[in-house]
Amino acid sequence: MTSSPFHPSTRSKGAFEINICPNALLGMGIFFALIFVSYLGRNGALIFLVLGLAMQARRLDLAWRDIREYWWLCLLPLWAITSFLWSDHPALSLRHGFQLLITFAIAITLANRLAPLLLMQMLFVALIVAAVSSLLIGDVRPDGIWIGIFESKNYYAFTMVVLLLLSLAFVIDKKQTGQWRMAGAIGAALALPQLFFAESLGAMIAAVCVIVAAAVLLRIQVLAPARQPKAIFKLCVIIAVTFLVGLYFSEAMFQLVFELTGKDPTLTGRTDLWAVALSEIASAPLSGSGYRAFWVHGNSTAEMLWAEFYIAARSGFNFHNLYLSNAVEIGLLGVVAQVGLLATGFILCIRWLLRSGGAAPLFFFMIVSFVIVLSFVEVPVFSEFSTLSVMTLGAIIYGIRASRELA
């Protein structure tokens, strides 16, 4: 690992040399490809694959060692590949499954080649460029919603939330240099208004929940280690009571939200989608219909939903719930694997944050928490060429390594 992509050095008096770290440059290109994949389309995915495989090819021995060490992370994409055996569209399941496996493998290599802070700095640069580009050359949907350089308002909102969380991590960490804390303030100033431009209520609520949770954990983190378990227990009790009270008054709370935001009682059609998803799951509960085999031209149910929700492109749509959406395609077994990854990342990042503090554990805790909160109304992970998917896998790996170092 390295701490900076550029290492100035002097070979002799009066001579100045700049050593460029190839992994850092490849990593920067990978993040630009990920962030701009919506804008670049297939070219963005191709750049991601070429640069990611190039990073692995630089040290095939290390790449293979890392994949063997974290082999269990690849169980999910391997299950997706296996689904071609019973898939309604085996060629699609096989192709997308292998793309997911390669994405996971590249994410594993990234997290093992780059220090967490360096990875965050690279991601920050790519996100800043995307945010500025969205303001300068962005576009609007036919209904007037600004989507920046992205293909959908949700993708736009998710990206701005990542920039906001990353910026806050730099600002809050007093160990960061003044330049990076100032950069964080600028990043937050760019991200926050664009989050509102995207008009994604789910992303906004999830971001608020995550920031509040992070603030509470930071408060607990400064306590003496002996007092932390008691504080965490109290927090869990408060969360449980709040959840139960919210569940009891859920109908009144939802009605208030609908009135304040103008949303309809179906959560913009989500409840209708969820009913269809449950019906599809019942036909193949354990295995699903095959990875990426549902939203396919010619599938009568998919065609019906595209028509009902006015999706003229007949693509880029899902069931707006991570667990239902993936249960349809890869069954409950696949969902269990996904939940296992999210739970592992969440627990590891909490432990990392409480034991060491700093920008890196704070950011990765917020990322995993954001994905978990959002997962009930969107499908933020796990898919090929996805920034949030790569960051979630990075959080797991960094969390494991932090646990070993702090043991």
LODOSE-891858 format. One line per 4 residues: number of its first residue (from 1); their letters; for each residue x, y, z of N, C-alpha, C. Coordinates in steps of 0.1 Angstrom, whole numbers. Last residue first. Layout:
! LODOSE-891858
NUM = a = X Y Z X Y Z X Y Z  ...
//
This chain:
! LODOSE-891858
407 = aler = -64 -58 174 -66 -69 183 -55 -69 194  -60 -40 155 -63 -34 168 -65 -45 178  -55 -55 132 -44 -46 137 -47 -41 151  -79 -69 129 -66 -76 131 -56 -67 138
403 = sari = -96 -48 125 -99 -57 136 -86 -65 139  -86 -38 101 -86 -30 113 -87 -38 125  -93 -59 84 -79 -56 86 -77 -47 98  -121 -58 84 -114 -70 89 -100 -67 92
399 = gyii = -125 -32 74 -129 -35 87 -123 -47 93  -115 -35 48 -108 -26 57 -112 -29 72  -135 -53 39 -121 -57 39 -113 -48 49  -159 -38 42 -157 -52 49 -143 -55 50
395 = aglt = -154 -16 26 -157 -14 40 -155 -27 48  -152 -28 1 -140 -21 7 -142 -20 22  -179 -34 -3 -169 -45 -2 -156 -40 5  -189 -8 -4 -194 -17 7 -184 -29 8
391 = mvsl = -176 2 -27 -173 8 -14 -178 -1 -2  -187 -15 -47 -173 -15 -44 -169 -9 -31  -214 -6 -44 -211 -20 -42 -196 -22 -39  -213 21 -51 -217 17 -37 -214 2 -34
387 = tsfe = -205 19 -78 -196 25 -68 -200 21 -54  -208 -9 -99 -215 0 -90 -205 5 -79  -203 -29 -118 -199 -16 -121 -206 -5 -112  -230 -51 -109 -217 -49 -115 -215 -34 -118
383 = sfvp = -244 -49 -76 -245 -50 -90 -232 -47 -96  -262 -53 -47 -249 -54 -53 -251 -57 -68  -272 -19 -39 -261 -29 -41 -269 -42 -43  -296 -4 -39 -283 3 -40 -271 -6 -43
379 = vevf = -326 -3 -46 -316 -14 -48 -302 -8 -50  -349 10 -21 -342 11 -34 -333 -2 -35  -361 7 3 -369 14 -7 -362 15 -21  -344 -7 19 -358 -10 20 -367 -3 10
375 = slvi = -318 3 15 -322 -10 9 -336 -13 9  -312 25 29 -318 27 16 -323 15 10  -300 14 52 -313 22 53 -320 23 40  -278 2 39 -288 -6 47 -301 1 48
371 = vfsv = -264 23 28 -269 12 19 -280 5 26  -258 38 51 -266 44 40 -272 33 32  -241 20 64 -253 23 70 -263 29 60  -219 20 46 -226 8 48 -240 10 54
367 = imff = -212 48 48 -216 42 35 -224 29 37  -206 51 75 -217 58 70 -222 52 56  -183 34 78 -195 32 86 -208 38 79  -166 48 60 -171 35 56 -183 30 65
363 = flpa = -163 73 75 -169 72 61 -174 59 58  -152 64 99 -164 72 99 -171 71 85  -128 51 91 -139 43 97 -152 51 97  -115 76 79 -118 63 72 -129 55 78
359 = aggs = -113 97 99 -121 99 87 -125 85 80  -116 86 133 -109 91 121 -118 91 109  -115 56 155 -120 69 151 -112 74 138  -109 32 169 -99 41 164 -103 55 160
355 = rllw = -132 20 180 -118 17 186 -107 26 181  -154 28 167 -153 30 182 -139 28 187  -148 21 140 -150 35 144 -149 37 159  -146 -7 142 -135 1 138 -136 15 142
351 = ricl = -172 -14 150 -161 -17 159 -149 -8 155  -186 -5 128 -189 1 141 -177 -1 150  -175 -21 108 -172 -7 108 -176 0 121  -184 -47 116 -170 -44 115 -167 -29 115
347 = ifgt = -212 -43 113 -206 -47 126 -191 -43 126  -214 -38 85 -219 -29 95 -213 -31 109  -203 -60 72 -197 -47 71 -201 -37 81  -221 -80 81 -206 -81 84 -200 -67 83
343 = allg = -245 -71 70 -243 -72 84 -229 -73 88  -238 -73 42 -242 -60 48 -240 -61 63  -233 -101 39 -223 -91 36 -226 -78 43  -258 -112 47 -246 -115 54 -235 -105 52
339 = vqav = -275 -102 27 -277 -97 41 -264 -100 49  -265 -117 6 -264 -102 6 -265 -97 20  -271 -143 14 -257 -139 11 -255 -124 12  -299 -141 15 -292 -144 27 -277 -140 25
335 = vgll = -304 -137 -13 -307 -126 -3 -299 -129 10  -298 -162 -23 -290 -151 -27 -292 -139 -17  -318 -177 -11 -305 -180 -8 -295 -169 -11  -341 -166 -22 -338 -163 -8 -324 -167 -4
331 = giev = -333 -156 -56 -339 -164 -46 -335 -160 -32  -324 -141 -77 -315 -151 -72 -320 -158 -59  -348 -126 -85 -338 -130 -94 -329 -142 -89  -364 -121 -63 -370 -125 -75 -360 -131 -84
327 = ansl = -346 -113 -44 -352 -126 -42 -359 -131 -55  -339 -88 -53 -330 -99 -55 -335 -112 -53  -363 -74 -47 -358 -74 -60 -348 -86 -63  -365 -78 -19 -375 -83 -28 -370 -85 -42
323 = ylnh = -341 -65 -11 -344 -79 -7 -354 -86 -16  -342 -39 -21 -331 -47 -23 -334 -62 -21  -367 -23 -38 -364 -30 -25 -354 -40 -27  -375 -16 -64 -373 -6 -53 -373 -12 -39
319 = fnfg = -376 -33 -85 -387 -34 -75 -385 -25 -64  -365 -14 -114 -364 -25 -104 -375 -24 -95  -350 -3 -145 -361 -3 -135 -359 -15 -126  -335 -1 -169 -332 7 -158 -343 8 -147
315 = sraa = -360 -3 -196 -347 -7 -189 -345 2 -177  -378 9 -214 -379 -6 -210 -366 -11 -205  -381 35 -221 -369 28 -225 -369 13 -222  -405 42 -209 -405 40 -223 -392 33 -228
311 = iyfe = -422 35 -183 -408 34 -186 -406 31 -201  -448 38 -171 -444 47 -182 -428 47 -184  -457 20 -154 -449 30 -148 -443 40 -159  -471 2 -171 -478 8 -160 -471 20 -154
307 = awlm = -450 -6 -188 -461 1 -194 -468 9 -183  -434 -20 -170 -428 -9 -177 -439 0 -183  -453 -40 -162 -448 -30 -152 -442 -18 -159  -456 -54 -186 -467 -48 -180 -463 -37 -170
303 = eats = -430 -64 -190 -436 -55 -200 -448 -47 -194  -428 -81 -168 -419 -69 -169 -425 -59 -179  -447 -100 -175 -448 -92 -163 -440 -80 -163  -437 -110 -200 -450 -103 -199 -452 -95 -187
299 = nghv = -407 -105 -214 -412 -110 -202 -425 -103 -199  -398 -90 -235 -406 -102 -238 -412 -109 -226  -369 -79 -222 -379 -77 -232 -385 -90 -235  -365 -83 -187 -360 -86 -200 -372 -84 -210
295 = wfar = -361 -85 -157 -364 -73 -165 -358 -75 -179  -352 -112 -151 -366 -108 -150 -369 -96 -159  -326 -120 -151 -335 -127 -160 -349 -122 -159  -305 -113 -134 -308 -104 -145 -318 -110 -155
291 = ygsg = -303 -146 -124 -297 -133 -123 -299 -125 -135  -334 -164 -120 -321 -162 -127 -316 -148 -126  -356 -165 -105 -358 -168 -119 -345 -167 -127  -350 -183 -74 -353 -172 -82 -354 -175 -97
287 = slpa = -344 -203 -54 -335 -201 -65 -337 -188 -73  -365 -202 -34 -351 -204 -31 -341 -200 -41  -390 -196 -47 -385 -189 -35 -371 -190 -32  -406 -193 -72 -393 -199 -71 -386 -193 -59
283 = saie = -432 -182 -68 -430 -193 -78 -417 -200 -78  -429 -162 -49 -436 -174 -45 -434 -186 -56  -417 -142 -63 -409 -149 -54 -416 -163 -51  -440 -131 -77 -429 -137 -84 -420 -146 -76
279 = slav = -454 -120 -55 -460 -131 -63 -449 -138 -71  -436 -101 -46 -439 -112 -38 -446 -124 -45  -436 -84 -69 -424 -91 -65 -427 -103 -56  -462 -74 -67 -458 -82 -79 -446 -90 -76
275 = awld = -459 -60 -43 -469 -70 -44 -466 -80 -56  -440 -41 -50 -437 -51 -40 -447 -63 -41  -454 -25 -68 -443 -33 -73 -440 -44 -63  -472 -14 -50 -477 -22 -61 -466 -31 -67
271 = trgt = -455 1 -34 -463 -10 -28 -469 -19 -39  -445 20 -52 -436 9 -47 -444 -2 -41  -458 42 -62 -460 29 -68 -453 17 -62  -451 62 -44 -448 63 -58 -448 49 -65
267 = ltpd = -463 50 -21 -448 54 -22 -444 54 -36  -489 49 -21 -483 37 -26 -467 39 -27  -499 74 -13 -499 63 -3 -492 50 -8  -477 98 -29 -489 91 -28 -488 79 -18
263 = kgtl = -461 128 -17 -460 114 -22 -474 108 -20  -460 153 -6 -468 152 -19 -468 138 -24  -448 158 17 -440 157 5 -447 156 -8  -468 161 37 -457 171 36 -449 170 23
259 = efvl = -485 140 32 -490 153 31 -479 164 30  -468 118 36 -474 120 23 -479 134 21  -461 122 63 -451 123 53 -457 125 39  -486 117 74 -480 130 76 -469 132 65
255 = qfma = -490 90 67 -499 100 62 -493 114 63  -469 79 82 -468 78 67 -478 89 61  -479 83 108 -466 89 103 -465 90 88  -502 68 108 -503 83 110 -490 90 105
251 = esfy = -490 43 105 -501 48 95 -502 63 96  -473 40 127 -468 40 113 -478 46 103  -474 37 154 -480 49 148 -476 51 133  -461 13 157 -475 14 162 -482 26 156
247 = lgvl = -436 18 146 -444 8 140 -459 9 144  -427 37 164 -429 41 150 -438 31 143  -425 21 187 -434 32 187 -437 36 173  -405 4 177 -418 -2 181 -428 9 181
243 = ftva = -383 21 172 -389 13 161 -403 8 165  -379 32 198 -383 41 187 -389 33 176  -371 8 211 -383 15 215 -388 24 204  -347 3 196 -357 -7 196 -371 0 200
239 = iivc = -332 26 202 -335 23 188 -347 13 187  -329 24 229 -336 36 224 -341 33 209  -314 0 230 -327 1 237 -336 12 231  -291 8 218 -299 -2 212 -313 -2 217
235 = lkfi = -282 28 236 -285 32 222 -294 21 216  -276 12 258 -287 22 259 -291 26 245  -255 -3 247 -267 -10 251 -279 0 252  -236 17 243 -242 10 232 -254 3 235
231 = akpq = -231 24 270 -237 34 261 -243 27 249  -220 0 279 -232 4 285 -239 15 276  -197 -1 262 -207 -12 261 -220 -7 267  -182 23 271 -188 22 258 -199 11 257
227 = rapa = -169 23 295 -182 29 295 -189 27 281  -144 13 290 -152 6 299 -167 11 299  -132 32 272 -136 19 267 -146 11 277  -146 65 277 -137 55 281 -141 41 277
223 = lvqi = -159 82 248 -160 77 262 -149 67 265  -157 87 222 -148 95 231 -149 90 245  -176 71 210 -162 68 208 -153 75 217  -201 83 215 -197 71 223 -182 69 222
219 = rllv = -199 103 195 -201 107 209 -197 95 219  -198 88 173 -187 96 176 -187 101 190  -224 77 174 -213 68 176 -200 76 179  -239 100 169 -241 93 182 -229 84 185
215 = aaav = -231 106 143 -229 116 154 -230 109 168  -240 84 129 -226 86 130 -223 96 142  -268 88 132 -262 76 138 -247 78 139  -270 112 117 -274 112 131 -267 100 138
211 = ivcv = -262 102 92 -254 113 98 -257 113 113  -283 83 87 -268 79 88 -260 90 95  -306 99 85 -305 88 95 -290 84 98  -299 115 63 -301 121 76 -300 111 87
207 = aaim = -298 96 43 -286 104 46 -287 110 60  -324 87 42 -314 77 46 -301 85 50  -337 110 34 -340 104 47 -329 95 51  -325 112 8 -324 123 18 -327 118 32
203 = agls = -333 89 -5 -319 92 -3 -317 102 8  -361 92 -5 -355 80 1 -340 83 4  -365 115 -21 -368 115 -7 -362 104 1  -349 130 -45 -350 116 -40 -352 116 -25
199 = eaff = -344 154 -59 -357 151 -54 -359 136 -51  -321 165 -71 -325 151 -75 -339 147 -70  -318 188 -57 -322 189 -71 -327 176 -76  -309 179 -32 -322 184 -33 -327 185 -48
195 = lqpl = -283 172 -40 -292 162 -34 -306 166 -35  -274 197 -47 -277 188 -58 -285 176 -53  -269 209 -22 -280 214 -31 -284 204 -42  -248 190 -12 -261 192 -6 -272 198 -15
191 = alaa = -224 191 -28 -233 179 -28 -247 182 -23  -211 215 -25 -215 211 -39 -226 200 -38  -207 215 2 -214 226 -4 -219 223 -18  -191 192 5 -204 193 11 -213 204 5
187 = giag = -168 202 -9 -175 190 -14 -189 190 -8  -160 222 8 -164 226 -6 -172 214 -11  -153 207 31 -164 218 32 -169 221 18  -132 192 20 -145 185 25 -156 195 26
183 = amrw = -113 211 16 -119 204 4 -132 198 8  -108 217 43 -114 227 34 -120 221 22  -96 193 50 -109 197 57 -116 208 49  -74 194 33 -84 184 31 -97 187 38
179 = qgtq = -60 216 43 -64 216 29 -76 206 27  -55 209 70 -64 220 67 -69 220 53  -54 173 73 -48 186 71 -59 197 68  -71 154 99 -68 158 85 -62 171 84
175 = kkdi = -77 153 125 -63 148 122 -60 151 107  -103 158 128 -94 169 132 -79 165 128  -129 149 109 -116 144 114 -106 155 116  -149 165 97 -150 161 111 -137 156 117
171 = vfal = -141 167 70 -143 179 78 -143 176 93  -141 140 61 -129 149 60 -130 161 70  -168 134 65 -157 126 71 -144 134 72  -180 151 48 -182 153 62 -171 145 70
167 = slll = -173 140 23 -169 154 27 -170 156 42  -186 116 24 -171 116 23 -166 130 27  -212 125 24 -207 117 35 -192 117 35  -213 138 -1 -217 145 12 -210 138 23
163 = lvvm = -208 118 -19 -199 129 -18 -201 137 -5  -230 101 -14 -216 96 -12 -206 108 -10  -250 118 -23 -249 114 -8 -235 109 -5  -245 120 -50 -243 132 -42 -243 129 -27
159 = tfay = -251 93 -57 -237 98 -59 -235 111 -50  -278 92 -51 -269 83 -44 -255 89 -45  -288 111 -70 -289 114 -55 -279 105 -47  -282 98 -94 -277 111 -91 -277 114 -76
155 = ynks = -298 76 -91 -283 74 -92 -276 87 -89  -323 89 -90 -318 81 -79 -303 79 -79  -326 100 -115 -325 109 -103 -320 101 -91  -305 85 -140 -317 86 -132 -315 95 -120
151 = efig = -281 88 -153 -292 82 -161 -305 83 -153  -262 119 -149 -266 105 -146 -278 101 -153  -254 144 -148 -249 136 -159 -253 122 -158  -285 158 -136 -271 159 -138 -266 151 -150
147 = iwig = -312 157 -133 -305 145 -131 -290 146 -133  -340 176 -123 -326 177 -127 -319 163 -124  -372 172 -135 -363 169 -124 -348 169 -130  -390 175 -156 -384 187 -151 -374 185 -140
143 = dprv = -400 153 -169 -409 159 -159 -402 171 -152  -379 146 -186 -390 152 -192 -400 158 -182  -349 155 -167 -359 146 -172 -371 153 -178  -320 175 -177 -333 173 -169 -341 162 -175
139 = dgil = -284 174 -173 -297 174 -181 -309 173 -171  -252 191 -171 -262 181 -167 -275 183 -175  -229 206 -173 -234 199 -185 -245 189 -182  -226 218 -148 -223 225 -160 -229 219 -173
135 = lssv = -235 201 -128 -239 215 -128 -237 221 -141  -221 178 -134 -235 178 -133 -241 192 -134  -195 186 -131 -200 183 -145 -215 183 -145  -193 188 -103 -192 201 -112 -197 198 -126
131 = aavi = -197 161 -97 -206 171 -92 -206 184 -100  -175 149 -110 -189 145 -114 -199 156 -109  -154 161 -96 -155 163 -110 -169 160 -115  -160 150 -70 -160 165 -72 -162 168 -87
127 = lavf = -156 123 -75 -170 128 -72 -171 143 -74  -129 122 -80 -138 117 -90 -152 123 -88  -119 131 -55 -116 138 -67 -126 135 -78  -130 110 -38 -134 124 -36 -131 132 -49
123 = lmqm = -115 88 -46 -130 88 -48 -135 102 -47  -90 96 -37 -93 94 -51 -107 94 -54  -95 97 -9 -91 109 -16 -93 108 -31  -101 70 -4 -111 80 -1 -108 93 -9
119 = lllp = -77 58 -9 -89 54 -17 -99 65 -16  -62 69 11 -59 72 -2 -70 69 -12  -75 58 34 -75 72 32 -72 76 18  -70 30 30 -83 35 30 -84 50 28
115 = alrn = -44 22 6 -48 25 20 -62 32 20  -47 -3 -19 -47 11 -15 -51 13 -1  -47 -30 -22 -36 -23 -28 -36 -8 -23  -71 -40 -11 -58 -45 -6 -46 -38 -12
111 = alti = -91 -27 -24 -90 -25 -10 -77 -31 -4  -86 -36 -51 -85 -22 -47 -83 -20 -32  -91 -63 -49 -78 -59 -52 -76 -44 -48  -119 -63 -43 -110 -69 -34 -96 -64 -36
107 = aiaf = -128 -51 -67 -130 -44 -54 -121 -50 -43  -122 -71 -85 -115 -58 -86 -116 -50 -73  -140 -90 -77 -126 -93 -76 -117 -80 -77  -164 -77 -81 -161 -81 -68 -146 -83 -67
103 = till = -163 -76 -109 -164 -63 -101 -160 -66 -87  -162 -103 -116 -151 -95 -119 -151 -82 -111  -189 -109 -108 -177 -116 -102 -164 -108 -104  -204 -94 -125 -205 -91 -111 -193 -97 -104
99 = qfgh = -197 -106 -149 -194 -92 -147 -194 -88 -132  -208 -131 -145 -193 -130 -146 -189 -115 -144  -235 -124 -144 -229 -130 -133 -214 -129 -133  -239 -115 -170 -240 -105 -159 -234 -111 -146
95 = rlsl = -236 -140 -184 -228 -128 -187 -228 -118 -175  -255 -157 -171 -241 -160 -172 -232 -148 -174  -279 -143 -176 -274 -146 -162 -260 -149 -162  -279 -143 -204 -279 -131 -197 -274 -133 -182
91 = aphd = -281 -171 -209 -270 -163 -215 -268 -150 -207  -305 -179 -197 -292 -184 -192 -281 -175 -197  -333 -169 -189 -324 -164 -199 -310 -167 -195  -344 -182 -168 -352 -181 -180 -344 -176 -192
87 = swlf = -321 -204 -151 -325 -191 -155 -334 -192 -168  -308 -226 -142 -323 -226 -141 -329 -213 -146  -282 -220 -147 -286 -234 -149 -302 -235 -149  -276 -195 -139 -279 -197 -154 -284 -211 -156
83 = stia = -269 -194 -113 -283 -193 -116 -286 -195 -131  -242 -193 -111 -248 -206 -111 -263 -206 -115  -239 -165 -110 -234 -172 -122 -241 -186 -123  -249 -161 -84 -255 -154 -95 -251 -161 -108
79 = wlpl = -230 -175 -69 -244 -180 -69 -251 -174 -81  -208 -159 -74 -208 -173 -79 -222 -179 -79  -216 -135 -61 -215 -135 -76 -214 -150 -82  -216 -147 -34 -228 -141 -40 -227 -140 -55
75 = lclw = -190 -155 -29 -200 -165 -30 -213 -160 -36  -170 -137 -26 -174 -140 -40 -185 -151 -41  -163 -136 0 -170 -125 -6 -176 -128 -19  -148 -159 3 -162 -159 8 -170 -147 3
71 = wyer = -122 -152 -3 -130 -160 -13 -145 -160 -9  -102 -137 7 -115 -132 8 -125 -139 -1  -79 -152 1 -82 -149 15 -96 -144 17  -81 -155 -27 -82 -167 -19 -85 -163 -4
67 = idrw = -77 -128 -33 -90 -134 -36 -92 -147 -29  -51 -124 -24 -62 -117 -18 -75 -123 -21  -37 -142 -41 -36 -144 -27 -48 -137 -20  -41 -130 -66 -47 -144 -63 -47 -146 -48
63 = aldl = -28 -106 -62 -42 -106 -66 -48 -120 -62  -2 -115 -58 -9 -108 -47 -24 -108 -50  3 -126 -83 5 -134 -71 -3 -128 -59  0 -105 -101 -10 -116 -101 -9 -125 -89
59 = rraq = 5 -75 -102 10 -85 -92 0 -96 -91  -6 -65 -125 7 -60 -120 13 -69 -110  -31 -75 -128 -20 -81 -136 -6 -76 -131  -47 -58 -112 -44 -72 -108 -32 -78 -115
55 = malg = -46 -35 -128 -41 -35 -114 -38 -49 -109  -58 -46 -151 -44 -41 -152 -38 -40 -138  -84 -49 -142 -76 -61 -145 -61 -58 -146  -90 -22 -139 -91 -31 -127 -82 -44 -130
51 = lvlf = -88 -12 -165 -79 -7 -155 -79 -16 -142  -108 -28 -178 -94 -28 -183 -85 -23 -172  -131 -22 -163 -126 -36 -164 -112 -36 -168  -134 6 -167 -133 0 -153 -127 -14 -154
47 = ilag = -136 7 -195 -125 13 -188 -123 7 -174  -161 -6 -197 -149 -12 -203 -137 -6 -197  -178 11 -185 -177 -2 -179 -164 -9 -185  -175 33 -202 -172 34 -188 -169 21 -182
43 = nrgl = -186 23 -226 -172 27 -225 -167 28 -211  -213 19 -220 -204 7 -221 -189 11 -220  -216 51 -204 -222 38 -209 -212 27 -209  -209 75 -195 -201 69 -206 -207 57 -212
39 = ysvf = -227 81 -175 -225 90 -186 -218 84 -198  -225 59 -158 -238 63 -163 -237 72 -175  -198 59 -152 -203 48 -161 -217 51 -166  -185 78 -136 -190 83 -149 -196 72 -158
35 = ilaf = -177 63 -114 -186 74 -112 -193 78 -125  -161 43 -127 -172 39 -119 -182 51 -118  -140 59 -139 -149 50 -147 -162 46 -140  -130 71 -116 -136 79 -126 -145 71 -135
31 = figm = -120 48 -104 -131 55 -97 -137 65 -107  -100 40 -122 -111 31 -119 -123 38 -113  -82 61 -121 -89 58 -133 -101 49 -131  -72 58 -95 -79 70 -98 -88 68 -111
27 = glla = -60 32 -97 -72 34 -88 -79 47 -92  -39 39 -114 -50 29 -119 -62 31 -110  -25 56 -97 -30 61 -110 -41 52 -115  -19 38 -77 -27 50 -74 -33 56 -87
23 = npci = -4 19 -90 -16 15 -83 -25 27 -81  19 34 -98 10 29 -107 -4 25 -101  31 63 -85 27 50 -80 16 45 -90  59 80 -96 45 79 -97 41 64 -94
19 = nief = 83 101 -84 80 87 -86 64 86 -86  101 127 -96 88 124 -91 85 109 -94  131 144 -87 124 133 -94 111 131 -88  156 167 -93 143 164 -86 136 154 -94
15 = agks = 189 178 -85 180 169 -93 168 166 -86  204 191 -66 200 199 -78 191 191 -87  220 162 -56 219 176 -54 215 183 -67  200 134 -66 213 140 -63 210 155 -61
11 = rtsp = 174 126 -63 184 116 -65 198 121 -62  148 133 -42 160 139 -48 170 128 -50  112 130 -47 125 126 -41 136 133 -48  77 127 -43 89 135 -47 101 130 -40
7 = hfps = 54 106 -52 64 106 -41 76 114 -46  20 103 -56 32 110 -61 42 110 -49  -1 91 -44 2 87 -57 15 92 -62  4 80 -10 2 91 -19 6 86 -33
3 = stm = 7 57 5 -1 68 11 -3 80 1  3 23 -4 10 36 -5 1 47 1  8 -12 0 0 0 0 9 12 0
//
